[in-house]
Amino acid sequence: MSVRLYALDGCPYCEAVSDALDDAGVAYETEWVDALHSDRDEVKRVSGQRAVPVLIDEDRGVTMSESANIVEYVERSLA
């Protein structure tokens, strides 16, 4: 499984997604992003926007943002 999470250290929304992934036993890689939105070019390239968290599930071809949506996806599709 190839799951990547773009996250900002100390972001409560990112932590909620990380906790959901951990609780579901999903192996994932975290890409830590810069605090400045203007420096988040990689996030913009992969998701079309600069906000985090962003989850990429390469196996299913899914890229999504918004922590509540990601947590729901993890619980329904990856757990």
BAZALUM-32081 format. One line per 5 residues: number of its first residue (from 1); for each residue x, y, z of N, C-alpha, C. Coordinates in Angstrom, 1 decimal. Layout:
NUM) X Y Z X Y Z X Y Z ~ ...
//
This chain:
1) 0.9 -1.2 0.0 0.0 0.0 0.0 0.9 1.2 0.0 ~ 0.5 2.2 -0.8 1.3 3.4 -0.9 0.5 4.6 -0.5 ~ 0.5 5.0 0.8 -0.3 6.1 1.3 0.7 7.2 1.8 ~ 0.4 8.4 1.4 1.3 9.5 1.8 0.4 10.6 2.4 ~ 0.9 11.2 3.5 0.1 12.2 4.2 1.0 13.5 4.2
6) 0.5 14.6 3.6 1.2 15.9 3.7 0.6 16.5 5.0 ~ 1.5 16.9 5.9 1.1 17.4 7.2 2.0 18.5 7.7 ~ 1.5 19.3 8.6 2.2 20.4 9.2 2.4 20.0 10.7 ~ 3.6 20.1 11.2 3.9 19.7 12.6 3.0 20.6 13.5 ~ 2.3 20.0 14.4 1.5 20.8 15.4 0.1 21.1 14.9
11) -0.2 20.7 13.7 -1.6 21.0 13.2 -2.6 19.9 13.7 ~ -3.6 20.4 14.4 -4.5 19.4 15.1 -5.3 18.6 14.0 ~ -5.6 19.2 12.8 -6.3 18.5 11.8 -5.4 17.4 11.2 ~ -4.1 17.7 11.1 -3.2 16.7 10.6 -3.0 15.6 11.6 ~ -3.0 15.9 12.9 -2.9 14.9 13.9 -4.1 14.0 13.9
16) -5.3 14.5 13.7 -6.5 13.7 13.7 -6.4 12.7 12.6 ~ -5.9 13.1 11.4 -5.7 12.2 10.3 -4.7 11.1 10.6 ~ -3.6 11.6 11.2 -2.5 10.6 11.5 -3.0 9.6 12.5 ~ -3.7 10.1 13.5 -4.3 9.2 14.5 -5.2 8.1 13.9 ~ -6.1 8.6 12.9 -7.0 7.7 12.2 -6.2 6.6 11.5
21) -5.2 7.0 10.8 -4.3 6.1 10.0 -3.7 5.1 11.0 ~ -3.1 5.6 12.1 -2.5 4.7 13.1 -3.5 3.7 13.7 ~ -4.7 4.2 14.0 -5.7 3.4 14.6 -6.2 2.3 13.6 ~ -6.2 2.6 12.3 -6.6 1.6 11.3 -5.4 0.7 10.9 ~ -4.2 1.0 11.4 -3.1 0.1 11.1 -2.6 0.3 9.7
26) -2.8 1.5 9.2 -2.3 1.8 7.8 -0.9 2.2 7.8 ~ -0.1 1.6 7.0 1.3 2.1 6.8 1.3 3.3 5.9 ~ 1.9 4.4 6.3 1.9 5.6 5.5 3.2 6.3 5.7 ~ 3.5 7.2 4.8 4.7 8.1 4.9 4.2 9.5 5.1 ~ 4.8 10.2 6.0 4.4 11.6 6.2 5.4 12.5 5.5
31) 4.9 13.5 4.7 5.7 14.5 4.1 5.4 15.8 4.9 ~ 6.4 16.3 5.7 6.2 17.5 6.5 6.3 18.7 5.6 ~ 5.4 19.6 5.8 5.4 20.8 4.9 5.8 22.1 5.7 ~ 6.1 23.1 5.0 6.5 24.4 5.6 5.3 25.1 6.2 ~ 5.5 25.9 7.2 4.4 26.6 7.8 3.8 27.7 6.9
36) 4.6 28.2 6.1 4.2 29.3 5.1 3.5 28.6 3.9 ~ 2.2 29.1 3.7 1.5 28.5 2.6 2.2 28.8 1.3 ~ 2.9 29.9 1.2 3.5 30.2 -0.1 4.7 29.3 -0.4 ~ 5.2 28.5 0.6 6.3 27.6 0.4 5.8 26.2 0.2 ~ 4.5 26.0 0.0 4.0 24.6 -0.1 3.7 24.2 -1.5
41) 4.7 24.4 -2.4 4.6 24.1 -3.8 4.3 22.6 -4.1 ~ 4.9 21.7 -3.3 4.7 20.3 -3.5 3.3 19.9 -3.2 ~ 2.7 20.5 -2.2 1.3 20.2 -1.8 0.4 20.7 -3.0 ~ 0.7 21.9 -3.5 -0.1 22.5 -4.6 0.0 21.6 -5.8 ~ 1.2 21.1 -6.1 1.4 20.3 -7.3 0.6 19.0 -7.2
46) 0.5 18.4 -6.0 -0.2 17.1 -5.9 -1.7 17.2 -5.7 ~ -2.1 18.4 -5.1 -3.5 18.5 -4.8 -4.2 19.7 -5.3 ~ -3.5 20.6 -5.9 -4.2 21.8 -6.5 -4.4 22.9 -5.5 ~ -4.0 22.7 -4.2 -4.2 23.7 -3.2 -3.1 23.6 -2.2 ~ -2.9 24.5 -1.3 -1.8 24.5 -0.4 -2.1 24.2 1.0
51) -3.4 23.9 1.3 -3.8 23.6 2.7 -3.5 22.1 3.0 ~ -3.2 21.8 4.3 -3.0 20.5 4.8 -4.0 20.2 5.8 ~ -4.4 18.9 6.1 -3.7 17.7 5.6 -4.2 17.4 4.2 ~ -3.3 16.7 3.5 -3.7 16.1 2.2 -3.2 14.6 2.2 ~ -4.1 13.7 1.8 -3.8 12.3 1.8 -3.8 11.8 0.4
56) -2.8 11.1 0.0 -2.7 10.5 -1.3 -2.6 9.0 -1.1 ~ -3.6 8.3 -1.7 -3.6 6.8 -1.7 -3.3 6.4 -3.2 ~ -2.1 6.1 -3.4 -1.6 5.8 -4.8 -2.3 4.5 -5.3 ~ -2.5 3.6 -4.5 -3.1 2.3 -4.9 -4.5 2.5 -5.5 ~ -5.2 3.4 -4.9 -6.6 3.6 -5.3 -6.8 4.8 -6.2
61) -5.7 5.6 -6.4 -5.8 6.8 -7.2 -6.6 7.9 -6.5 ~ -6.5 8.0 -5.2 -7.2 9.0 -4.5 -6.3 10.1 -3.9 ~ -6.7 11.3 -4.1 -6.0 12.5 -3.5 -7.1 13.3 -2.9 ~ -7.0 13.5 -1.6 -8.1 14.3 -0.9 -7.5 15.2 0.2 ~ -8.3 16.2 0.5 -8.0 17.1 1.6 -9.2 17.2 2.5
66) -9.2 18.1 3.5 -10.2 18.2 4.5 -10.1 17.0 5.5 ~ -9.7 17.3 6.7 -9.4 16.2 7.7 -10.7 15.3 7.9 ~ -11.8 15.9 8.0 -13.0 15.1 8.3 -13.3 14.1 7.2 ~ -13.1 14.5 5.9 -13.3 13.6 4.8 -12.2 12.6 4.8 ~ -11.0 12.9 5.1 -9.9 11.9 5.1 -10.1 10.9 6.2
71) -10.5 11.3 7.4 -10.8 10.4 8.5 -11.9 9.4 8.1 ~ -12.9 9.9 7.5 -14.0 9.1 7.0 -13.5 8.1 6.0 ~ -12.7 8.5 5.0 -12.2 7.7 4.0 -11.3 6.6 4.6 ~ -10.5 6.9 5.6 -9.6 5.9 6.2 -10.5 4.9 6.9 ~ -11.5 5.3 7.6 -12.3 4.4 8.4 -13.1 3.5 7.5
76) -13.6 4.0 6.3 -14.4 3.2 5.4 -13.6 2.4 4.4 ~ -12.5 2.9 4.0 -11.8 2.2 2.9 -10.5 1.6 3.2 ~ -9.8 2.1 4.3 -8.5 1.5 4.6 -8.4 0.7 5.8 ~ -9.4 0.8 6.7 -9.3 0.1 8.0 -9.6 -1.4 7.8
//
